[in-house]
């Protein structure tokens, strides 16, 4: 199984017409962290995954690519 979190996050963000900076502000993280997540340089912790999934109204499984977004 390939985890596609970074790509899914970018697609979700773009579907909402949000910049990395705007999403970062909504999640209470830095724009750099969003960039690192989207390029798979860093993985979010469980609490961050929960916050992201909750923001986009999807499951963590969908977010990481176990289920179709």
N, C-alpha and C positions, 0 to 999 in steps of 0.2 A: 504494500500500500504506500502510495506517495502522498505525503502531506503537502498540500498546496496553500497553506495559510496565507503567505505573502501575496500571492496572486489573487486569492479570494478577497483579501482585505482591500487591495487596490480596486478591484472590480466593484465591490460594495461601496467604497468611498466615491468612486467616479459616478456610480449610478445615482448617488445622492447629490451630485455636483458639489462635493466638498473638496477643498484643498487639503493637503496634508496638515497644514497649520490649523485650519478650522476643525478638523477631526481631532487633532491633538488637544485643542482647547476644550472640546466637548468631553474628551476622555480624561482630561487632567494629566496629560503626559506632554513630552516635548515633540516638536515636529521631527527632530532627528530620530526619535524612537519610532515614529510612524514610518519614516524612510527606511530604517533598519529592519523593521518588521516586514515591510513590503518587498525588500530585496533579500529577505531570509538571512540577514547578517546576525540577527538576534531573534530569539523566540520569546514571546510574552510569557509571563508567569500565569498560573491558573487564575488568579484574581483578575489579571488584565484580560485574559481570554473571556472570562465571565462578563466583564464590563463591555467588551467589544460586542459579544454576542447579544447581550441585553440591549445595547444601543441600536443594533441593526435588526432586532426582533427575530433572531435565528438561534439555532442550537449551536453549542460548541462543536458538535460533530459536523454540522454544515460548514462552520467557519474553517475548520481544519481540513475539510475535504473528504471526510468519511461518508458524508451524505451529500447529495447534489444541492447546491445553493439555488 
